[in-house]
Amino acid sequence: MATRSLLADAASRAATYLEGLPSRSVAPSADAVAALSQFDRPLPKHPIDATAVLRQLDEIGSPGTGASAGGRYFGFVIGATLPAALAANMLASAWDQNAGLVVISPTTAKLETVALRWLLDALHLPATCAAGFVTGATMANFTCLAAARHSLLARAGWDVEEQGLFGAPQLNVVVGEEVHVTALKALALLGLGRARVTHVPTDAQGRMRADKLPPLDDRTILLLQAGNVNTGAFDPMAEIIPKARAAGAWVHVDGAFGLWAAATPSRAALIAGVDDADSWALDAHKWLNVPYDSGVAICRDRDALRGATAVSAAYLVQGAEREPCEYVPELSRRARGVDIWAALSALGRSGIAEMIERNCRQAARFADGLRDAGYEILAEVVLNQVLVSFGDDETTRRVIAGIQSDGTCWCGGTVWHGRTAMRISVSSWATTDEDVELSLAAMLRVASEVLATR
């Protein structure tokens, strides 16, 4: 009964926290952040009652969090958590399953298999693809690029998993000028290097220019982007991928959040041709709105993915079914597929499309409202990302700081083509049109106040 009481207390505190998000500042107060110093104490000499531990965690920790689970957080591309996914996550945590092998956890293995099938269906990717459930787009990029490295070197007669990269045939990596930093990090971790890549020029929206592609061959990894982190723009998949595939290159798509455009009829044209790639990286904790951390590495060539990541040992009992550990870098890991299954179950095909379309429409509303007030929108709004300048760089930085301290909403800063900009990322199921209007009014008020003091 002590455990039941403790979990009920945790659920109650969690519900109270979520219910309070609409009325609190999106950014934590300075006092709340300062109070976190109460955690800086020596390791207790003796056990502390679990109820007291939970109370401290909530009373000290909860006020110091950013309200990213609410409807007015537009910093980075961070989704909230759908209620069904949160509840499933809580139950899965109670199950405490190691999701590495079917024999350890038949339930989570089955849910992964079903969730993968549903994901491929929703995103209109080939049903025969293999995939692994990882921490996020960084590890999804890493895993897919490991599969690409395995495949291209195997063609050249080199077993990279056994022989390493010492003396291996050279691979070429081609990326756009706007490649995301996590893709470069994955290349560095794989020993392919950040500085050795060939950068292709991009246009005003950050899209790779197809007319500037270098020569490609069967030892080339071409890394495309679905959803520029600043503009939401897409590399021209339909134009580039056929050329790359004809040359024997491996095409990987970093689709952390932009890949979800394929699930929305009104946005699917933006991503036409993406299904012809060899691999895709996807975040689930962004636009699918499941708890952190959750990403998916998807690969057309099952053998390439397994060849790069599979593990075997006498004590690892494996059966005829899909073994989760064969498609990810980790052996032991949490059951991320449970959250994804719950989110997809709760939303359904139409719910996914509605959520994405609503966020895109809300992003367009921010852009229209700011433009109508005389501020400069720096890139075409094609998805859920908005870039706005409030004048010179220093003025824009002051407006961003003012909006963050105001607390109505939270937006971050970036630099786009040499200019400081505020970036608005709309990717939460919880964002209502009322949230948008309230946030827009706050942005315009703060900007007006800053401009009045110049």
Secondary structure, DSSP 8 states (H G I E B T S, - for coil): -HHHHHHHHHHHHHHHHHHHGGGS-SS--HHHHHHGGGG-----SS---HHHHHHHIIIIIGGGS--TTSSSB-SSS-----HHHHHHHHHHHHHT--TT-TTT-HHHHHHHHHHHHHHHHHHT--TT-EEEEESSHHHHHHHHHHHHHHHHHHHTT--HHHH-STT----EEEEETT--HHHHHHHHHTTS-STTSEEE-B-TTS-B-GGG-----TTEEEEEEBS-TTT--B--HHHHHHHHHHTT-EEEEE-TTGGGGGGSTTTGGGGTTGGGSSEEEEESSSTT---SS-EEEEES-HHHHHHHH----TTS---SS--GGGGSS-SS---HHHHHHHHHHHHHHHHHHHHHHHHHHHHHHHHHHHHHTT-EE-S---SSEEEEE-SSHHHHHHHHHHHHHH-S-B-EEEEETTEEEEEEE---TT--HHHHHHHHHHHHHHHHHHHHT-
